[in-house]
Amino acid sequence: MVSDIHYACPAEQARRGHEARVIRNRMVGLLAKAYRHFIWLRDPFAHNHLLDHFLARVAGADWLVANGDFSCDTAFVGVGDQAAFTSAATCLGKLREAFPGRCAAVFGDHELGKMSLFGGYGGPRLASWERARTGLGLEPFWRLELGRYVLMGVVSSLVAMPVYEPETLPEELAEWRRLRAEHLAEIRNGFARLESGQRVVLFCHDPTALPFLWQEEAVRARLGQIEHTLIGHLHTPVILWKCRLLAGMPAIHFLGNSVRRMSIALREARRWRPFNVSLCPSLAGSELLKDGGYCTLVLDTEAGEAARLERHHLPRAA
C-alpha cells in the first residue's frame, strides 16, 4: 500500500510558489512559509524519485493499493487542471505498469480539488470528478475478494461532502449531493453483501469520512468485520497521534476554512476507533521527521489468522 505520492510533472514543477501566490495576508504568508520549510514539506516537487524506489522494493507483492493523492494539485482544483492531470496520469501509469491487472486505486482529495490550506483558494470541481473517472480510470467504489478477505475502496471526499460543501461552486452543489447519495448507496450495498465469515480491509483516503460511514446502518452493523481501515491524507503518524489526542474538540468556524474543516473532523474523530484505523504515510513523510514510507499487509486468505500490517521507512536518498 502506498499513499500521498504527490507526483509532480514538469508543468507542476514550474509553478514554484503556487501556495504563496494565493495568500493575501503577509503574516499568514510568513507563517505558511515557516510551516512548510521546517515542519511539513520544504520542497513538494523534489520527491518523484521515491515512487521508483518504492516500486523497486515491493516488486514481489501480489497486489498494490494506492490510497489517493497522485498529484501536487498546484491549481487547487483537482485533475480538471491539465498539469495536475498529467502528474496523476504519470503516477498511475507507473503503478499500473508495475502491477498490471493487480493495482487498485482510491480517490484522494487532491484528485477532486482541495482548497489551499492558507489561502482559501480552490476546492472540489465536477470537471475533476469526471476527468478522474474517464481520464484516470478511477472507480468510486471498488470491492476485491481475496479468499475470506474483502478489500473495499471508497471516495472519502464524497462521503464527507457535508464538510466540503462550503468549498464547492454553488452551481455544482446539487450534483455533488446527488453523487454522494449514489456513492453511499454503493457502499451500503457492498457492506450488505458481506457474509458473516468474511473480514474487511477498508481503504479510505481521508478519515474525515469515517463518522459519516458510521452513520450508515449497513456499515455500522458490520463494524465487527472490519479488521483494518487504512487511511492516508495525514502524511505522518505524528498527525494521526495528534488527531486522536484532540478528538472531541469543538468545531471552530471563525478562523478560516481550513480550521473549520479540520476542527469539524476532529470533533467527530472518536468515531474513528471502531474502524481500526491505521495510517499509511506519504512517501516523503514530514520535513521535521523525515518519516516517509509505505505499508505492507499480509493476508491469510482463509482468515485463520489476523492480517499483519507492517509500516516500512523509505529514506529520501537512494
C-alpha positions in Angstrom: 0.0 0.0 0.0 1.2 3.5 -0.9 -0.5 6.8 -0.3 0.0 10.5 -0.9 2.7 10.2 -3.6 2.1 13.7 -4.9 4.0 13.3 -8.1 4.9 16.5 -9.9 5.2 16.6 -13.7 7.3 19.4 -15.3 4.2 21.7 -15.6 3.5 21.4 -11.9 7.2 21.9 -11.0 7.1 25.1 -13.0 4.6 26.5 -10.5 7.0 27.2 -7.6 5.5 29.4 -5.0 2.0 28.3 -6.0 0.7 28.4 -2.5 2.3 31.8 -1.6 0.6 33.4 -4.6 -2.9 32.8 -3.3 -2.1 34.1 0.2 -3.1 37.8 0.6 -2.1 38.4 4.2 1.7 38.9 4.7 1.8 37.5 8.2 -0.1 34.4 7.1 2.3 34.0 4.2 5.3 34.1 6.6 3.6 31.5 8.8 2.9 29.3 5.9 6.5 29.5 4.7 7.9 28.6 8.1 5.4 25.7 8.4 6.3 24.3 5.0 10.0 24.8 5.5 10.5 23.4 8.9 7.6 21.0 9.6 5.5 19.8 6.6 7.4 19.6 3.3 10.1 22.1 2.2 10.0 21.3 -1.5 6.8 19.4 -2.6 8.3 18.9 -6.1 11.5 17.1 -5.0 10.3 13.6 -4.4 9.3 12.0 -7.7 12.2 9.5 -7.3 10.7 8.0 -4.2 8.0 6.4 -6.4 10.6 4.4 -8.3 12.3 3.4 -5.1 9.0 2.2 -3.6 8.2 0.2 -6.7 11.6 -1.5 -6.7 11.1 -2.5 -3.0 7.6 -4.1 -3.5 8.2 -5.8 -6.8 7.3 -9.2 -5.4 3.9 -8.2 -3.9 0.7 -9.8 -5.1 -1.4 -6.7 -5.2 -0.9 -2.9 -4.9 -3.4 -0.5 -3.4 -2.7 3.2 -4.0 -4.7 5.3 -1.5 -5.0 8.6 -3.3 -3.4 12.0 -3.9 -1.4 11.3 -7.0 -0.5 14.9 -8.0 0.5 18.1 -6.2 -2.7 19.8 -7.2 -0.9 23.1 -7.7 -4.1 24.8 -9.0 -6.1 23.6 -6.0 -9.0 22.4 -8.3 -8.0 18.8 -8.9 -7.2 16.9 -12.1 -9.5 19.2 -14.2 -6.3 21.2 -14.3 -4.1 19.9 -17.1 -0.9 19.9 -15.1 -2.4 18.1 -12.2 -3.9 15.6 -14.6 -0.6 14.9 -16.2 1.1 14.4 -12.8 -1.6 11.9 -11.7 -1.7 10.1 -15.1 2.1 9.7 -15.0 2.0 8.4 -11.4 -0.9 6.0 -12.0 0.8 4.8 -15.2 3.9 3.8 -13.3 1.9 2.0 -10.7 -0.2 0.1 -13.2 2.7 -0.8 -15.3 4.5 -2.3 -12.3 1.3 -4.2 -11.3 -0.7 -5.0 -14.4 -4.2 -6.0 -13.5 -3.2 -6.0 -9.9 -3.4 -2.4 -8.9 -6.4 -0.8 -7.1 -6.5 3.0 -6.8 -8.5 5.2 -4.4 -9.6 8.7 -4.9 -7.8 11.3 -2.8 -9.0 14.8 -2.1 -6.4 16.2 -4.5 -7.9 14.3 -7.4 -11.1 16.3 -6.9 -9.7 19.6 -5.8 -8.8 20.9 -2.3 -9.0 24.5 -1.1 -5.5 25.8 -0.2 -4.5 25.4 3.4 -3.7 29.1 4.0 -5.1 31.0 1.0 -8.7 29.8 0.9 -8.5 29.3 -2.9 -9.9 26.4 -5.0 -12.0 23.4 -3.9 -13.7 20.3 -5.4 -14.8 20.7 -9.0 -17.1 18.4 -11.0 -14.8 18.6 -14.0 -12.1 17.0 -11.9 -14.5 14.2 -10.8 -15.4 13.4 -14.5 -11.8 13.5 -15.6 -10.6 11.3 -12.7 -13.2 8.7 -13.8 -12.8 8.9 -17.5 -9.2 10.0 -17.9 -7.6 8.3 -15.0 -9.9 5.3 -14.8 -10.6 5.7 -11.0 -13.6 3.8 -9.7 -15.5 5.5 -6.9 -16.3 2.2 -5.1 -14.5 -1.0 -5.7 -14.6 -4.4 -4.0 -11.9 -7.1 -4.3 -12.3 -10.5 -2.8 -9.2 -12.4 -1.7 -10.3 -15.6 -0.1 -12.2 -14.7 3.0 -11.0 -11.1 2.9 -12.9 -8.4 1.1 -11.0 -5.2 0.2 -13.1 -2.1 -0.4 -12.2 1.4 -1.6 -14.4 4.5 -1.1 -14.2 8.2 -2.0 -13.6 10.0 1.3 -14.3 13.4 -0.2 -17.7 12.3 -1.4 -18.7 10.6 1.8 -17.6 13.7 3.8 -19.1 16.2 1.3 -21.2 17.9 4.0 -17.8 19.1 5.4 -16.5 20.2 1.9 -19.7 21.9 0.7 -18.5 25.4 1.5 -15.6 24.8 -0.8 -17.7 23.8 -3.8 -19.1 26.1 -6.5 -22.8 27.0 -5.7 -23.9 25.8 -9.1 -22.3 22.4 -8.6 -23.6 21.7 -5.1 -26.8 19.9 -6.1 -24.8 17.5 -8.3 -22.3 16.8 -5.6 -25.1 15.9 -3.3 -26.6 13.5 -5.9 -23.2 11.9 -6.4 -22.8 11.5 -2.7 -26.2 9.8 -2.3 -25.3 7.4 -5.2 -21.9 6.6 -3.7 -23.4 5.9 -0.2 -25.9 3.5 -1.8 -23.0 1.6 -3.4 -21.2 1.4 -0.1 -24.4 0.2 1.7 -24.8 -2.5 -0.9 -21.2 -3.5 -0.6 -21.4 -4.0 3.2 -24.9 -5.6 3.0 -23.5 -8.3 0.7 -20.8 -9.4 3.2 -21.1 -12.9 4.5 -20.7 -13.5 8.2 -17.3 -15.2 7.9 -15.7 -12.5 5.7 -13.3 -9.9 7.0 -12.9 -6.4 5.6 -10.0 -4.2 4.8 -11.3 -0.7 4.1 -9.3 1.9 2.1 -10.4 5.5 2.8 -8.0 8.3 2.0 -9.3 10.9 4.5 -10.5 9.8 7.9 -12.9 12.8 8.0 -15.3 10.4 6.1 -15.4 7.7 8.8 -18.0 9.3 11.1 -20.3 9.7 8.1 -19.8 6.0 7.3 -20.6 5.2 11.0 -24.0 6.9 10.5 -24.9 4.3 7.8 -26.7 1.4 9.4 -25.4 -1.1 6.9 -21.8 -0.2 7.7 -22.4 0.0 11.5 -23.9 -3.5 11.5 -20.6 -4.8 10.0 -18.1 -2.9 12.0 -17.0 -6.0 13.8 -15.9 -7.4 10.5 -13.6 -4.5 9.6 -10.1 -5.7 10.6 -8.3 -2.7 9.2 -9.2 0.7 7.8 -6.2 2.1 6.0 -6.1 5.9 5.6 -3.6 8.3 4.0 -4.1 12.1 3.9 -2.2 12.8 7.2 1.2 12.0 5.8 2.9 11.3 9.1 2.0 9.2 12.2 2.6 12.3 14.3 -0.5 13.9 12.8 -2.6 10.8 13.5 -1.5 10.8 17.1 -2.4 14.5 17.4 -5.8 13.8 15.9 -6.5 11.1 18.5 -5.4 13.5 21.2 -7.7 16.3 20.0 -10.7 14.0 19.3 -13.9 15.6 20.5 -12.7 19.2 20.4 -15.4 21.8 19.4 -15.7 22.9 15.8 -14.2 26.4 15.1 -15.9 28.5 12.5 -14.2 31.9 12.8 -10.6 31.2 11.8 -11.0 30.4 8.2 -11.9 27.4 6.1 -9.0 25.1 6.9 -9.5 25.4 10.6 -13.3 24.9 10.1 -12.7 21.8 8.1 -10.1 20.2 10.4 -11.9 21.1 13.6 -15.1 19.5 12.4 -13.2 16.4 11.5 -11.6 16.3 15.0 -14.9 16.9 16.7 -16.1 13.5 15.4 -12.7 11.7 15.5 -13.9 9.5 18.3 -16.0 7.7 15.7 -12.7 6.5 14.1 -12.0 4.0 16.8 -14.3 1.1 15.8 -12.9 1.2 12.2 -9.5 0.1 13.5 -7.6 2.9 11.7 -4.0 2.6 10.6 -2.1 5.3 8.6 -0.1 4.7 5.5 2.3 7.6 5.5 3.2 9.6 2.4 6.4 8.5 0.6 8.2 11.7 1.6 6.8 12.0 5.2 7.3 15.2 7.1 10.2 17.6 6.8 10.6 17.6 10.6 11.0 13.9 11.0 11.8 12.5 7.5 9.3 9.7 8.4 8.0 8.7 4.9 7.3 5.2 3.8 4.7 2.7 2.8 2.8 -0.3 4.3 2.5 -4.0 3.5 -0.4 -6.2 4.5 0.0 -9.9 4.8 -3.4 -11.7 4.5 -4.2 -15.3 5.4 -6.9 -15.7 2.7 -8.6 -18.4 4.8 -8.9 -15.8 7.6 -7.4 -18.3 10.1 -5.1 -15.6 11.3 -5.5 -11.8 11.6 -3.9 -9.8 8.8 -0.5 -8.5 9.6 0.1 -4.8 8.8 3.7 -3.5 8.7 5.0 0.0 8.1 8.3 0.5 6.2 10.5 3.5 6.2 11.6 4.9 2.9 14.8 7.0 3.0 14.6 10.1 0.9 18.1 9.4 -0.6 18.8 6.3 -2.7 
